[in-house]
Amino acid sequence: MNIGDEAPDFTLKDSNGEAWSLGARRGQTVVLLFYPGDDTPVCTAQLCSVRDNWSDYQATGAEVVGISTDSESSHRAFTDKYSLTLNLLADVDGDVSQKYGMKSWLPGRSARGVVVIDKNGKIAYHKVQALSLFRPKDDEILEAIKSLES
């Protein structure tokens, strides 16, 4: 997966069982936040940080979603427990994580990483955290989104 590549289309279910399709978002910036698992220490810190900085994310106009291999019901419980503001998508079989180069050393999990897709459906930013113990910084993600405006 390289900058400028066409983002692979996909459809996943969210925590409410609704289908979410990347192709339906063509014409807007989309941010995919891949993470290993719901309600784990680093993932909770990461997604609560996104929640706490949600107004900054919303100000960019980008749609921001989280993706892990956990189920819809797990996402729903995680969202409710921490009042998360972003939509969480269930990549239960790990296909989307694989397509986006988010291969984890943990079996059945996604790596932690960020993909920003521009309005034309092209990869504008792609970063996999070398160690899933460290979460991406909100400032870095927000800067990657804002760089598309220039």
ROGUMI-618928 format. One record per atom (N, C-alpha, C): residue number from 1; x, y, z; chain. Coordinates in Angstrom, 2 decimals, decimal comma. Example, Ala and Ser with C-alpha at 12.3 -4.5 7.8 and 13.67 -1.06 7.14 Angstrom:
2
{1; {13,19; -5,69; 7,80}; "A"}
{1; {12,30; -4,50; 7,80}; "A"}
{1; {13,20; -3,30; 7,80}; "A"}
{2; {12,85; -2,25; 7,08}; "A"}
{2; {13,67; -1,06; 7,14}; "A"}
{2; {12,90; 0,03; 7,87}; "A"}
//
This chain:
150
{1; {0,85; -1,17; 0,00}; "A"}
{1; {0,00; 0,00; 0,00}; "A"}
{1; {0,89; 1,24; 0,00}; "A"}
{2; {0,74; 2,06; -1,02}; "A"}
{2; {1,57; 3,24; -1,17}; "A"}
{2; {0,72; 4,49; -1,27}; "A"}
{3; {1,31; 5,61; -0,91}; "A"}
{3; {0,64; 6,89; -1,05}; "A"}
{3; {0,29; 7,07; -2,53}; "A"}
{4; {-0,94; 7,48; -2,79}; "A"}
{4; {-1,41; 7,68; -4,15}; "A"}
{4; {-2,15; 6,49; -4,72}; "A"}
{5; {-2,04; 5,33; -4,06}; "A"}
{5; {-2,79; 4,15; -4,51}; "A"}
{5; {-4,28; 4,34; -4,28}; "A"}
{6; {-5,07; 3,68; -5,11}; "A"}
{6; {-6,52; 3,66; -4,92}; "A"}
{6; {-6,82; 2,88; -3,63}; "A"}
{7; {-7,64; 3,46; -2,77}; "A"}
{7; {-8,01; 2,79; -1,52}; "A"}
{7; {-8,96; 1,63; -1,84}; "A"}
{8; {-8,65; 0,43; -1,37}; "A"}
{8; {-9,54; -0,70; -1,62}; "A"}
{8; {-10,92; -0,46; -0,99}; "A"}
{9; {-11,96; -0,67; -1,78}; "A"}
{9; {-13,32; -0,48; -1,27}; "A"}
{9; {-13,68; -1,64; -0,34}; "A"}
{10; {-14,56; -1,37; 0,58}; "A"}
{10; {-15,04; -2,40; 1,49}; "A"}
{10; {-16,35; -1,96; 2,12}; "A"}
{11; {-17,06; -2,92; 2,64}; "A"}
{11; {-18,27; -2,68; 3,42}; "A"}
{11; {-18,18; -3,53; 4,68}; "A"}
{12; {-18,33; -2,89; 5,84}; "A"}
{12; {-18,33; -3,58; 7,13}; "A"}
{12; {-19,54; -3,14; 7,93}; "A"}
{13; {-19,90; -3,94; 8,92}; "A"}
{13; {-21,00; -3,58; 9,82}; "A"}
{13; {-20,45; -2,74; 10,98}; "A"}
{14; {-21,25; -1,75; 11,40}; "A"}
{14; {-20,86; -0,95; 12,55}; "A"}
{14; {-21,47; -1,56; 13,82}; "A"}
{15; {-21,32; -0,88; 14,93}; "A"}
{15; {-21,78; -1,42; 16,22}; "A"}
{15; {-23,30; -1,54; 16,31}; "A"}
{16; {-24,02; -0,91; 15,39}; "A"}
{16; {-25,48; -1,02; 15,35}; "A"}
{16; {-25,95; -2,02; 14,30}; "A"}
{17; {-25,00; -2,71; 13,66}; "A"}
{17; {-25,35; -3,68; 12,64}; "A"}
{17; {-25,65; -3,07; 11,28}; "A"}
{18; {-25,38; -1,77; 11,13}; "A"}
{18; {-25,61; -1,07; 9,87}; "A"}
{18; {-24,38; -1,23; 8,97}; "A"}
{19; {-24,61; -1,38; 7,69}; "A"}
{19; {-23,52; -1,49; 6,73}; "A"}
{19; {-22,87; -0,13; 6,51}; "A"}
{20; {-21,55; -0,09; 6,57}; "A"}
{20; {-20,77; 1,12; 6,32}; "A"}
{20; {-19,86; 0,80; 5,14}; "A"}
{21; {-19,97; 1,61; 4,08}; "A"}
{21; {-19,21; 1,35; 2,87}; "A"}
{21; {-18,28; 2,52; 2,55}; "A"}
{22; {-17,02; 2,21; 2,29}; "A"}
{22; {-16,07; 3,25; 1,91}; "A"}
{22; {-16,48; 3,90; 0,60}; "A"}
{23; {-16,93; 3,11; -0,36}; "A"}
{23; {-17,31; 3,64; -1,67}; "A"}
{23; {-18,40; 4,70; -1,58}; "A"}
{24; {-19,26; 4,60; -0,60}; "A"}
{24; {-20,33; 5,59; -0,43}; "A"}
{24; {-19,80; 6,91; 0,09}; "A"}
{25; {-18,54; 6,94; 0,51}; "A"}
{25; {-17,94; 8,17; 1,07}; "A"}
{25; {-17,07; 8,90; 0,05}; "A"}
{26; {-17,08; 8,45; -1,20}; "A"}
{26; {-16,27; 9,11; -2,24}; "A"}
{26; {-16,66; 10,59; -2,27}; "A"}
{27; {-15,68; 11,46; -2,34}; "A"}
{27; {-15,94; 12,89; -2,34}; "A"}
{27; {-15,69; 13,53; -0,98}; "A"}
{28; {-15,37; 12,70; 0,02}; "A"}
{28; {-15,00; 13,25; 1,32}; "A"}
{28; {-13,76; 12,53; 1,84}; "A"}
{29; {-13,05; 13,19; 2,74}; "A"}
{29; {-11,88; 12,61; 3,36}; "A"}
{29; {-12,34; 11,61; 4,41}; "A"}
{30; {-11,68; 10,44; 4,43}; "A"}
{30; {-12,02; 9,39; 5,39}; "A"}
{30; {-10,75; 8,98; 6,12}; "A"}
{31; {-10,86; 8,79; 7,42}; "A"}
{31; {-9,74; 8,35; 8,24}; "A"}
{31; {-10,10; 6,99; 8,84}; "A"}
{32; {-9,24; 6,00; 8,59}; "A"}
{32; {-9,42; 4,66; 9,14}; "A"}
{32; {-8,41; 4,48; 10,27}; "A"}
{33; {-8,91; 4,29; 11,48}; "A"}
{33; {-8,05; 4,04; 12,64}; "A"}
{33; {-8,12; 2,55; 12,97}; "A"}
{34; {-7,12; 1,81; 12,58}; "A"}
{34; {-7,06; 0,38; 12,87}; "A"}
{34; {-6,49; 0,20; 14,27}; "A"}
{35; {-7,07; -0,73; 15,03}; "A"}
{35; {-6,59; -1,00; 16,39}; "A"}
{35; {-6,81; -2,47; 16,71}; "A"}
{36; {-5,99; -3,04; 17,61}; "A"}
{36; {-6,06; -4,47; 17,87}; "A"}
{36; {-7,33; -4,97; 18,56}; "A"}
{37; {-7,85; -4,25; 19,56}; "A"}
{37; {-9,00; -4,81; 20,25}; "A"}
{37; {-9,72; -3,87; 21,19}; "A"}
{38; {-11,01; -4,10; 21,31}; "A"}
{38; {-11,84; -3,30; 22,21}; "A"}
{38; {-11,46; -3,52; 23,67}; "A"}
{39; {-11,57; -2,44; 24,43}; "A"}
{39; {-11,45; -2,48; 25,89}; "A"}
{39; {-10,13; -3,06; 26,38}; "A"}
{40; {-9,07; -2,78; 25,64}; "A"}
{40; {-7,72; -3,12; 26,07}; "A"}
{40; {-7,03; -1,81; 26,43}; "A"}
{41; {-6,00; -1,82; 27,26}; "A"}
{41; {-5,45; -0,55; 27,77}; "A"}
{41; {-5,04; 0,47; 26,72}; "A"}
{42; {-4,21; 0,08; 25,75}; "A"}
{42; {-3,71; 1,06; 24,78}; "A"}
{42; {-4,83; 1,47; 23,81}; "A"}
{43; {-5,65; 0,52; 23,39}; "A"}
{43; {-6,75; 0,83; 22,47}; "A"}
{43; {-7,77; 1,76; 23,13}; "A"}
{44; {-8,05; 1,51; 24,40}; "A"}
{44; {-8,97; 2,37; 25,13}; "A"}
{44; {-8,40; 3,79; 25,22}; "A"}
{45; {-7,11; 3,90; 25,56}; "A"}
{45; {-6,48; 5,23; 25,62}; "A"}
{45; {-6,53; 5,92; 24,27}; "A"}
{46; {-6,27; 5,17; 23,19}; "A"}
{46; {-6,29; 5,75; 21,84}; "A"}
{46; {-7,67; 6,29; 21,48}; "A"}
{47; {-8,69; 5,46; 21,64}; "A"}
{47; {-10,02; 5,87; 21,19}; "A"}
{47; {-10,65; 6,89; 22,14}; "A"}
{48; {-10,29; 6,86; 23,42}; "A"}
{48; {-10,76; 7,91; 24,34}; "A"}
{48; {-10,09; 9,24; 24,01}; "A"}
{49; {-8,84; 9,19; 23,54}; "A"}
{49; {-8,16; 10,41; 23,12}; "A"}
{49; {-8,84; 11,01; 21,89}; "A"}
{50; {-9,24; 10,15; 20,95}; "A"}
{50; {-9,99; 10,64; 19,78}; "A"}
{50; {-11,30; 11,28; 20,27}; "A"}
{51; {-11,99; 10,61; 21,19}; "A"}
{51; {-13,23; 11,16; 21,76}; "A"}
{51; {-12,96; 12,53; 22,38}; "A"}
{52; {-11,90; 12,64; 23,16}; "A"}
{52; {-11,59; 13,89; 23,86}; "A"}
{52; {-11,19; 15,02; 22,90}; "A"}
{53; {-10,72; 14,65; 21,71}; "A"}
{53; {-10,32; 15,64; 20,70}; "A"}
{53; {-11,31; 15,66; 19,53}; "A"}
{54; {-12,50; 15,16; 19,75}; "A"}
{54; {-13,48; 14,98; 18,68}; "A"}
{54; {-13,80; 16,28; 17,94}; "A"}
{55; {-13,87; 17,39; 18,66}; "A"}
{55; {-14,19; 18,66; 17,99}; "A"}
{55; {-13,09; 19,03; 16,99}; "A"}
{56; {-11,84; 18,70; 17,29}; "A"}
{56; {-10,74; 18,96; 16,34}; "A"}
{56; {-10,87; 18,08; 15,11}; "A"}
{57; {-11,26; 16,82; 15,32}; "A"}
{57; {-11,47; 15,92; 14,18}; "A"}
{57; {-12,65; 16,39; 13,33}; "A"}
{58; {-13,74; 16,77; 13,98}; "A"}
{58; {-14,92; 17,23; 13,25}; "A"}
{58; {-14,61; 18,50; 12,44}; "A"}
{59; {-13,77; 19,35; 12,98}; "A"}
{59; {-13,43; 20,60; 12,30}; "A"}
{59; {-12,74; 20,36; 10,96}; "A"}
{60; {-12,13; 19,19; 10,78}; "A"}
{60; {-11,46; 18,88; 9,51}; "A"}
{60; {-12,46; 18,50; 8,42}; "A"}
{61; {-13,66; 18,10; 8,81}; "A"}
{61; {-14,66; 17,65; 7,84}; "A"}
{61; {-14,49; 16,19; 7,43}; "A"}
{62; {-13,47; 15,53; 7,97}; "A"}
{62; {-13,22; 14,12; 7,62}; "A"}
{62; {-14,15; 13,21; 8,41}; "A"}
{63; {-14,48; 12,07; 7,82}; "A"}
{63; {-15,19; 11,04; 8,57}; "A"}
{63; {-14,14; 10,11; 9,15}; "A"}
{64; {-14,20; 9,93; 10,47}; "A"}
{64; {-13,22; 9,13; 11,19}; "A"}
{64; {-13,91; 7,89; 11,75}; "A"}
{65; {-13,36; 6,71; 11,42}; "A"}
{65; {-13,92; 5,46; 11,92}; "A"}
{65; {-12,81; 4,59; 12,49}; "A"}
{66; {-13,17; 3,77; 13,46}; "A"}
{66; {-12,25; 2,80; 14,03}; "A"}
{66; {-12,54; 1,43; 13,44}; "A"}
{67; {-11,51; 0,63; 13,24}; "A"}
{67; {-11,68; -0,72; 12,69}; "A"}
{67; {-10,84; -1,70; 13,51}; "A"}
{68; {-11,50; -2,76; 13,97}; "A"}
{68; {-10,79; -3,87; 14,60}; "A"}
{68; {-11,50; -5,16; 14,21}; "A"}
{69; {-10,92; -6,26; 14,61}; "A"}
{69; {-11,51; -7,56; 14,29}; "A"}
{69; {-12,55; -7,99; 15,32}; "A"}
{70; {-12,87; -7,12; 16,26}; "A"}
{70; {-13,92; -7,44; 17,24}; "A"}
{70; {-15,29; -7,38; 16,59}; "A"}
{71; {-16,26; -8,00; 17,24}; "A"}
{71; {-17,62; -8,09; 16,73}; "A"}
{71; {-18,41; -6,80; 16,92}; "A"}
{72; {-19,54; -6,74; 16,25}; "A"}
{72; {-20,44; -5,59; 16,40}; "A"}
{72; {-20,87; -5,42; 17,86}; "A"}
{73; {-21,21; -6,51; 18,53}; "A"}
{73; {-21,67; -6,41; 19,92}; "A"}
{73; {-20,53; -5,96; 20,84}; "A"}
{74; {-19,31; -6,40; 20,57}; "A"}
{74; {-18,16; -5,94; 21,34}; "A"}
{74; {-17,96; -4,44; 21,14}; "A"}
{75; {-18,08; -3,99; 19,90}; "A"}
{75; {-17,95; -2,55; 19,61}; "A"}
{75; {-19,03; -1,75; 20,33}; "A"}
{76; {-20,25; -2,27; 20,33}; "A"}
{76; {-21,36; -1,57; 20,98}; "A"}
{76; {-21,08; -1,41; 22,48}; "A"}
{77; {-20,64; -2,49; 23,13}; "A"}
{77; {-20,34; -2,43; 24,57}; "A"}
{77; {-19,18; -1,47; 24,85}; "A"}
{78; {-18,15; -1,51; 24,00}; "A"}
{78; {-16,98; -0,64; 24,15}; "A"}
{78; {-17,39; 0,83; 23,99}; "A"}
{79; {-18,18; 1,10; 22,96}; "A"}
{79; {-18,67; 2,46; 22,70}; "A"}
{79; {-19,49; 2,97; 23,88}; "A"}
{80; {-20,39; 2,14; 24,36}; "A"}
{80; {-21,25; 2,55; 25,48}; "A"}
{80; {-20,45; 2,78; 26,76}; "A"}
{81; {-19,51; 1,89; 27,04}; "A"}
{81; {-18,72; 1,98; 28,28}; "A"}
{81; {-17,92; 3,28; 28,36}; "A"}
{82; {-17,37; 3,72; 27,21}; "A"}
{82; {-16,49; 4,89; 27,20}; "A"}
{82; {-17,07; 6,11; 26,49}; "A"}
{83; {-18,35; 6,06; 26,13}; "A"}
{83; {-19,01; 7,17; 25,42}; "A"}
{83; {-18,19; 7,61; 24,21}; "A"}
{84; {-17,78; 6,64; 23,41}; "A"}
{84; {-16,97; 6,95; 22,24}; "A"}
{84; {-17,82; 7,65; 21,18}; "A"}
{85; {-17,20; 8,56; 20,47}; "A"}
{85; {-17,91; 9,38; 19,49}; "A"}
{85; {-17,75; 8,89; 18,06}; "A"}
{86; {-16,73; 8,10; 17,79}; "A"}
{86; {-16,53; 7,65; 16,42}; "A"}
{86; {-17,22; 6,31; 16,19}; "A"}
{87; {-17,53; 6,06; 14,95}; "A"}
{87; {-18,16; 4,82; 14,54}; "A"}
{87; {-17,10; 3,72; 14,53}; "A"}
{88; {-17,41; 2,54; 15,09}; "A"}
{88; {-16,49; 1,41; 15,09}; "A"}
{88; {-17,01; 0,35; 14,14}; "A"}
{89; {-16,12; -0,15; 13,28}; "A"}
{89; {-16,48; -1,13; 12,27}; "A"}
{89; {-15,88; -2,50; 12,60}; "A"}
{90; {-16,67; -3,55; 12,37}; "A"}
{90; {-16,28; -4,91; 12,72}; "A"}
{90; {-15,68; -5,62; 11,50}; "A"}
{91; {-14,38; -5,79; 11,52}; "A"}
{91; {-13,64; -6,51; 10,48}; "A"}
{91; {-13,35; -7,92; 11,00}; "A"}
{92; {-14,41; -8,64; 11,30}; "A"}
{92; {-14,33; -9,91; 12,03}; "A"}
{92; {-13,39; -10,91; 11,36}; "A"}
{93; {-13,39; -11,01; 10,04}; "A"}
{93; {-12,52; -11,97; 9,36}; "A"}
{93; {-11,14; -11,39; 9,04}; "A"}
{94; {-10,93; -10,10; 9,32}; "A"}
{94; {-9,62; -9,47; 9,12}; "A"}
{94; {-9,28; -9,13; 7,68}; "A"}
{95; {-10,23; -9,27; 6,76}; "A"}
{95; {-9,94; -9,00; 5,34}; "A"}
{95; {-9,53; -7,56; 5,08}; "A"}
{96; {-10,26; -6,62; 5,68}; "A"}
{96; {-9,96; -5,21; 5,44}; "A"}
{96; {-8,61; -4,85; 6,04}; "A"}
{97; {-8,34; -5,35; 7,23}; "A"}
{97; {-7,03; -5,10; 7,85}; "A"}
{97; {-5,90; -5,59; 6,94}; "A"}
{98; {-6,08; -6,76; 6,35}; "A"}
{98; {-5,07; -7,30; 5,44}; "A"}
{98; {-4,91; -6,43; 4,20}; "A"}
{99; {-6,04; -6,03; 3,61}; "A"}
{99; {-6,00; -5,20; 2,39}; "A"}
{99; {-5,22; -3,90; 2,62}; "A"}
{100; {-5,32; -3,37; 3,84}; "A"}
{100; {-4,69; -2,09; 4,15}; "A"}
{100; {-3,32; -2,25; 4,81}; "A"}
{101; {-2,77; -3,45; 4,79}; "A"}
{101; {-1,42; -3,67; 5,30}; "A"}
{101; {-1,31; -3,59; 6,81}; "A"}
{102; {-2,39; -3,89; 7,51}; "A"}
{102; {-2,40; -3,81; 8,97}; "A"}
{102; {-2,27; -5,20; 9,58}; "A"}
{103; {-1,26; -5,92; 9,15}; "A"}
{103; {-1,02; -7,28; 9,64}; "A"}
{103; {-0,39; -7,19; 11,03}; "A"}
{104; {-1,00; -7,89; 11,97}; "A"}
{104; {-0,53; -7,88; 13,35}; "A"}
{104; {0,25; -9,13; 13,67}; "A"}
{105; {1,13; -9,04; 14,62}; "A"}
{105; {1,82; -10,22; 15,13}; "A"}
{105; {0,90; -10,98; 16,09}; "A"}
{106; {-0,21; -10,36; 16,48}; "A"}
{106; {-1,21; -11,03; 17,32}; "A"}
{106; {-2,20; -11,77; 16,42}; "A"}
{107; {-2,31; -13,07; 16,54}; "A"}
{107; {-3,23; -13,83; 15,67}; "A"}
{107; {-4,67; -13,33; 15,80}; "A"}
{108; {-5,32; -13,15; 14,65}; "A"}
{108; {-6,71; -12,74; 14,63}; "A"}
{108; {-6,96; -11,28; 14,95}; "A"}
{109; {-5,90; -10,48; 15,00}; "A"}
{109; {-6,03; -9,06; 15,33}; "A"}
{109; {-5,50; -8,19; 14,20}; "A"}
{110; {-5,90; -6,94; 14,23}; "A"}
{110; {-5,36; -5,94; 13,32}; "A"}
{110; {-4,16; -5,28; 13,99}; "A"}
{111; {-3,23; -4,81; 13,20}; "A"}
{111; {-2,16; -3,96; 13,74}; "A"}
{111; {-2,79; -2,60; 14,06}; "A"}
{112; {-2,05; -1,80; 14,80}; "A"}
{112; {-2,49; -0,44; 15,07}; "A"}
{112; {-1,94; 0,46; 13,97}; "A"}
{113; {-2,81; 1,21; 13,33}; "A"}
{113; {-2,34; 2,07; 12,25}; "A"}
{113; {-3,40; 3,07; 11,82}; "A"}
{114; {-2,98; 3,98; 10,96}; "A"}
{114; {-3,84; 5,05; 10,48}; "A"}
{114; {-3,74; 5,13; 8,96}; "A"}
{115; {-4,89; 5,25; 8,31}; "A"}
{115; {-4,94; 5,48; 6,87}; "A"}
{115; {-5,86; 6,67; 6,63}; "A"}
{116; {-5,34; 7,66; 5,90}; "A"}
{116; {-6,17; 8,80; 5,49}; "A"}
{116; {-6,39; 8,67; 3,99}; "A"}
{117; {-7,66; 8,72; 3,60}; "A"}
{117; {-8,05; 8,58; 2,20}; "A"}
{117; {-8,60; 9,92; 1,74}; "A"}
{118; {-8,08; 10,42; 0,62}; "A"}
{118; {-8,52; 11,73; 0,14}; "A"}
{118; {-9,88; 11,65; -0,56}; "A"}
{119; {-10,38; 12,79; -0,97}; "A"}
{119; {-11,72; 12,88; -1,57}; "A"}
{119; {-11,84; 12,11; -2,88}; "A"}
{120; {-10,70; 11,83; -3,51}; "A"}
{120; {-10,70; 11,07; -4,76}; "A"}
{120; {-10,53; 9,58; -4,55}; "A"}
{121; {-10,53; 9,15; -3,28}; "A"}
{121; {-10,40; 7,73; -2,99}; "A"}
{121; {-8,98; 7,21; -3,03}; "A"}
{122; {-8,00; 8,11; -2,91}; "A"}
{122; {-6,59; 7,72; -2,94}; "A"}
{122; {-6,00; 7,75; -1,53}; "A"}
{123; {-5,04; 6,86; -1,29}; "A"}
{123; {-4,34; 6,84; -0,01}; "A"}
{123; {-3,46; 8,08; 0,07}; "A"}
{124; {-3,71; 8,91; 1,08}; "A"}
{124; {-2,92; 10,13; 1,26}; "A"}
{124; {-1,94; 10,00; 2,43}; "A"}
{125; {-2,23; 9,08; 3,33}; "A"}
{125; {-1,39; 8,87; 4,52}; "A"}
{125; {-1,59; 7,42; 4,94}; "A"}
{126; {-0,49; 6,75; 5,27}; "A"}
{126; {-0,56; 5,34; 5,69}; "A"}
{126; {0,57; 5,10; 6,68}; "A"}
{127; {0,19; 4,76; 7,90}; "A"}
{127; {1,22; 4,51; 8,91}; "A"}
{127; {0,79; 3,35; 9,78}; "A"}
{128; {1,66; 2,38; 9,90}; "A"}
{128; {1,46; 1,25; 10,80}; "A"}
{128; {2,39; 1,46; 11,98}; "A"}
{129; {1,86; 1,39; 13,19}; "A"}
{129; {2,70; 1,53; 14,38}; "A"}
{129; {3,60; 0,31; 14,47}; "A"}
{130; {4,90; 0,53; 14,58}; "A"}
{130; {5,86; -0,58; 14,65}; "A"}
{130; {5,54; -1,49; 15,83}; "A"}
{131; {5,20; -0,90; 16,94}; "A"}
{131; {4,78; -1,66; 18,11}; "A"}
{131; {3,37; -1,22; 18,47}; "A"}
{132; {2,49; -2,17; 18,62}; "A"}
{132; {1,10; -1,84; 18,94}; "A"}
{132; {0,94; -1,30; 20,36}; "A"}
{133; {2,05; -1,26; 21,11}; "A"}
{133; {2,00; -0,72; 22,46}; "A"}
{133; {1,93; 0,80; 22,47}; "A"}
{134; {2,23; 1,41; 21,33}; "A"}
{134; {2,21; 2,87; 21,23}; "A"}
{134; {1,09; 3,29; 20,29}; "A"}
{135; {0,30; 4,24; 20,76}; "A"}
{135; {-0,83; 4,69; 19,95}; "A"}
{135; {-0,43; 5,88; 19,09}; "A"}
{136; {-1,10; 6,06; 17,95}; "A"}
{136; {-0,80; 7,24; 17,12}; "A"}
{136; {-1,22; 8,51; 17,85}; "A"}
{137; {-0,51; 9,56; 17,62}; "A"}
{137; {-0,80; 10,84; 18,27}; "A"}
{137; {-1,88; 11,58; 17,48}; "A"}
{138; {-2,83; 12,14; 18,21}; "A"}
{138; {-3,91; 12,88; 17,56}; "A"}
{138; {-3,39; 14,02; 16,70}; "A"}
{139; {-2,38; 14,74; 17,20}; "A"}
{139; {-1,84; 15,87; 16,43}; "A"}
{139; {-1,30; 15,42; 15,08}; "A"}
{140; {-0,66; 14,26; 15,06}; "A"}
{140; {-0,10; 13,74; 13,81}; "A"}
{140; {-1,21; 13,36; 12,83}; "A"}
{141; {-2,26; 12,74; 13,34}; "A"}
{141; {-3,39; 12,36; 12,49}; "A"}
{141; {-4,08; 13,61; 11,96}; "A"}
{142; {-4,32; 14,56; 12,83}; "A"}
{142; {-4,99; 15,80; 12,42}; "A"}
{142; {-4,17; 16,56; 11,38}; "A"}
{143; {-2,85; 16,56; 11,55}; "A"}
{143; {-1,97; 17,22; 10,57}; "A"}
{143; {-2,05; 16,52; 9,22}; "A"}
{144; {-2,11; 15,20; 9,22}; "A"}
{144; {-2,22; 14,44; 7,97}; "A"}
{144; {-3,53; 14,78; 7,25}; "A"}
{145; {-4,59; 14,94; 8,00}; "A"}
{145; {-5,89; 15,31; 7,40}; "A"}
{145; {-5,81; 16,73; 6,85}; "A"}
{146; {-5,30; 17,64; 7,65}; "A"}
{146; {-5,24; 19,06; 7,25}; "A"}
{146; {-4,33; 19,28; 6,04}; "A"}
{147; {-3,31; 18,43; 5,89}; "A"}
{147; {-2,39; 18,60; 4,76}; "A"}
{147; {-3,09; 18,41; 3,42}; "A"}
{148; {-4,23; 17,74; 3,42}; "A"}
{148; {-4,99; 17,54; 2,17}; "A"}
{148; {-5,66; 18,83; 1,71}; "A"}
{149; {-5,83; 19,77; 2,62}; "A"}
{149; {-6,50; 21,03; 2,29}; "A"}
{149; {-5,58; 21,95; 1,50}; "A"}
{150; {-4,25; 21,71; 1,60}; "A"}
{150; {-3,31; 22,62; 0,92}; "A"}
{150; {-3,27; 22,38; -0,56}; "A"}
//
